[in-house]
Amino acid sequence: MHHFSLLDLSPVPEGSTTAQALANTVALAQLAEASGYHRFWLAEHHNMPGIASAATPIVIGHVAAATKTIRLGAGGIMLPNHAPLIVAEQFGTLETLYPGRIDLGLGRAPGTDMATARALRRHMAPEDSFPQDVVELISYFDTATEGAAVRAIPGEGTQVPVWILGSSLYGAQLAAYLGLPYAFASHFAPTMLEDALATYRATFRPSRFLAQPYAMMAAGVCAADTDAEAQYLRTSQMLAFARLRTGQPGKLPRPVQDIDAHIPPHVRAGVDAALSVAAVGSRATVRREIAALIDRYQPDELMVTGMIHDHAARLRSFEIAAEVLGELSLAKAA
């Protein structure tokens, strides 16, 4: 494992505001930078009361202005929602303002419900143009050819690193075909993780971007002083996911003592499966569980994420995770 990184959804806790959520994101990014995380990514979601990072490039720019060295990016931009040129201009501008610090992860899903997707796109195309859109977008980051009719300014010549994100074999195959780095969304959709990584590594074609495959996996983390406290804090994310799955999205719930009293058994089974790639507990427990994930999947990079209602507890969770990941990285290197 070469690096460890952090994914933030800029959660909006019950009893709080989007303004506070965005301030919390800045504080978390500053802690991530001080704690040794390599990247800090934000994700595009729409029409979700509990997530404040909908205007993802703007939030990335805000965080970049408040940090100095950590890489920042999108994990990811949902490309079907946008014209490739617009994304190239946005991330070309970010790279121009913060050179050498910007990543662009691209996803194929809408990041929302279909009614909101229609509101975003205005006209829903029946065909899947994701591969062509990715290639077009990458071309805008190249040095412009003489006489090019359409150019991304800012954007051209910035060579912003592009990642393919996915939770199935589709993204793995596309990333391998284009010779791009690949990130798997195993923090909420782990079913195809093993097969997707194997497919990506087996079919990877060297490119001008990468000589060999580079795979990142995501994992949930909720760390605290004791296993019991971590399990309690984790109930906020479990409740939020259960409510999203049952069509009741809202702000990030407060934690509860008896999670089974709040989630029906058939819903709980789905939540547990979706959130199963995770490390939850005390420092020792989190170290053991993260080490097991790294040993099993051999990621080139591990990106951790977690939704905790209390901001101070959330900061502490990622601080503990950074200590553990730093130790594991050193042990691997040795």
Residue pairs with C-beta under 8 A, 6 or more apart in sequence:
1 294
1 298
1 299
1 300
1 301
1 302
1 328
1 329
1 332
2 300
2 301
3 38
3 39
3 300
3 301
3 302
3 329
4 36
4 37
4 38
4 301
4 302
4 303
4 304
4 322
4 325
4 326
4 329
5 37
5 38
5 39
5 40
5 41
5 71
5 216
5 301
5 302
5 303
5 304
6 28
6 32
6 37
6 39
6 40
6 41
6 303
6 304
6 305
6 318
7 41
7 42
7 43
7 75
7 187
7 218
7 303
7 304
7 305
8 25
8 28
8 29
8 40
8 41
8 42
8 43
8 53
8 305
9 42
9 43
9 45
9 51
9 53
9 305
9 307
10 21
10 22
10 24
10 25
10 42
10 51
10 52
10 53
10 59
11 21
11 24
11 50
11 51
11 52
11 252
11 307
12 18
12 20
12 21
12 49
12 50
12 51
12 52
12 251
12 252
13 21
13 236
13 251
13 252
13 254
13 309
13 310
13 311
14 250
14 251
14 252
14 253
14 254
14 309
15 251
15 254
16 251
18 52
21 52
22 52
22 59
22 62
24 311
24 314
25 42
25 52
25 53
25 59
25 63
26 62
26 63
26 66
27 311
27 315
28 40
28 314
28 315
28 318
29 40
29 63
29 66
29 67
29 70
29 72
30 66
30 67
31 315
31 318
31 319
32 40
32 70
32 318
32 322
33 40
33 67
33 68
33 69
33 70
35 318
35 319
35 322
35 323
36 322
36 325
36 326
37 70
37 318
37 322
38 70
38 71
38 301
39 70
39 71
39 72
39 73
39 103
39 303
40 63
40 67
40 70
40 71
40 72
40 73
41 72
41 73
41 74
41 75
41 76
41 103
41 105
41 303
42 53
42 56
42 59
42 60
42 63
42 72
42 73
42 74
42 75
43 51
43 53
43 56
43 74
43 75
43 76
43 111
44 53
44 54
44 56
44 74
44 76
44 77
44 78
44 81
44 107
44 111
45 51
45 53
45 54
45 111
45 112
46 54
46 81
46 110
46 111
46 112
46 116
46 117
46 120
47 112
47 113
47 116
47 249
48 54
48 112
48 244
48 249
49 249
49 250
49 251
50 240
50 249
50 250
50 251
50 252
52 59
53 59
56 74
56 77
57 74
57 77
57 90
57 91
57 94
60 72
60 73
60 74
60 94
60 102
61 94
61 97
61 98
63 72
64 72
64 94
64 97
64 98
64 101
64 102
69 101
70 101
71 101
71 102
71 103
72 94
72 98
72 101
72 102
72 103
73 102
73 103
73 104
73 105
73 163
74 91
74 103
74 104
74 105
74 106
75 103
75 105
75 163
75 165
75 183
75 218
75 303
76 104
76 105
76 106
76 107
76 163
76 165
76 183
77 87
77 91
77 104
77 105
77 106
77 107
78 107
78 108
78 109
78 110
78 111
79 87
79 106
79 107
79 108
79 130
79 133
79 134
79 137
80 108
80 109
80 110
80 117
80 121
80 129
80 130
80 133
81 110
81 111
81 117
81 120
81 121
84 133
84 134
84 136
84 137
84 140
85 136
85 140
85 150
85 152
87 104
87 137
88 137
88 140
88 141
88 152
88 155
89 140
89 152
89 153
89 154
89 155
91 102
91 104
91 155
91 158
91 160
92 140
92 141
92 152
92 153
92 154
92 155
92 156
92 158
92 160
93 154
93 155
94 102
94 160
95 101
95 102
95 154
95 158
95 160
96 154
96 158
102 160
102 161
103 160
103 161
103 163
104 160
104 161
104 162
104 163
105 162
105 163
105 164
105 165
105 183
106 134
106 137
106 162
106 163
106 164
106 165
107 165
107 166
107 171
108 128
108 130
108 166
108 170
108 171
110 116
110 117
110 120
112 120
117 124
118 124
130 174
131 174
134 162
134 164
134 174
134 178
135 178
137 162
138 162
140 150
140 151
140 152
140 155
140 156
141 152
141 155
141 156
141 157
141 158
141 159
141 160
141 162
142 156
142 157
142 159
143 156
143 157
144 151
144 156
144 157
161 181
161 209
162 180
162 209
163 175
163 180
163 181
163 182
163 183
163 216
164 171
164 174
164 175
164 178
164 180
164 181
164 182
164 183
165 171
165 182
165 183
165 184
165 185
166 172
166 174
166 175
166 182
166 183
166 184
166 185
166 196
167 184
167 185
167 186
167 188
167 189
167 191
167 192
167 196
168 192
168 196
169 192
169 195
169 196
169 199
171 182
171 184
171 196
172 182
172 184
172 196
172 197
172 199
172 200
173 199
173 200
173 203
174 180
175 181
175 182
175 200
175 204
176 182
176 199
176 200
176 201
176 202
176 203
176 204
176 205
176 213
177 203
177 205
178 205
178 207
178 209
179 204
179 205
179 206
179 207
179 208
179 209
179 210
180 207
180 209
180 210
181 209
181 210
181 214
181 215
181 216
182 196
182 200
182 213
182 214
182 215
182 216
183 215
183 216
183 217
183 218
183 303
184 192
184 193
184 196
184 197
184 215
184 216
184 217
184 218
185 218
186 193
186 217
186 218
186 219
186 277
187 218
187 219
187 220
187 275
187 277
187 278
187 303
187 305
188 220
188 241
188 274
188 275
189 274
190 273
190 274
190 276
190 277
191 273
193 217
193 277
193 297
194 297
197 215
197 217
197 297
197 299
200 213
200 215
201 213
201 215
204 210
204 212
204 213
206 212
213 300
214 300
214 301
215 299
215 300
215 301
216 299
216 300
216 301
216 302
216 303
217 277
217 293
217 297
217 299
217 301
217 302
217 303
218 277
218 302
218 303
218 304
218 305
219 277
219 278
219 279
219 290
219 293
219 302
219 303
219 304
219 305
220 237
220 275
220 277
220 278
220 279
220 280
220 304
220 305
220 306
221 278
221 279
221 280
221 286
221 290
221 304
221 305
221 306
221 317
221 318
221 321
222 230
222 231
222 233
222 234
222 237
222 278
222 279
222 280
222 281
222 306
222 308
222 317
223 230
223 279
223 280
223 281
223 282
223 283
223 286
223 316
223 317
223 318
223 320
223 321
223 324
224 230
224 233
224 281
224 282
224 313
224 316
224 317
224 320
225 282
226 281
226 282
227 280
227 281
227 282
227 285
230 280
230 281
230 282
230 285
230 286
230 317
231 280
231 281
232 255
232 257
233 255
233 308
233 309
233 310
233 313
233 317
234 255
234 280
234 308
235 253
235 255
235 256
235 259
235 262
236 252
236 253
236 254
236 255
236 307
236 308
236 309
237 252
237 275
237 306
237 307
237 308
238 259
238 263
238 271
238 275
239 253
239 256
239 259
239 262
239 263
240 249
240 250
240 252
240 253
240 307
241 271
241 274
241 275
242 262
242 263
242 267
242 268
242 271
243 249
243 250
243 253
245 267
245 270
245 271
245 274
246 267
252 307
252 309
253 309
254 309
255 309
256 262
259 268
260 268
263 271
277 293
278 289
279 285
279 286
279 289
279 290
279 293
279 304
279 321
280 286
280 289
281 289
283 320
283 323
283 324
286 320
286 321
286 324
287 324
287 327
287 328
290 302
290 321
290 324
290 325
290 328
291 328
293 302
294 302
294 328
294 332
302 325
304 318
304 321
304 325
306 314
306 317
306 318
307 314
308 314
308 317
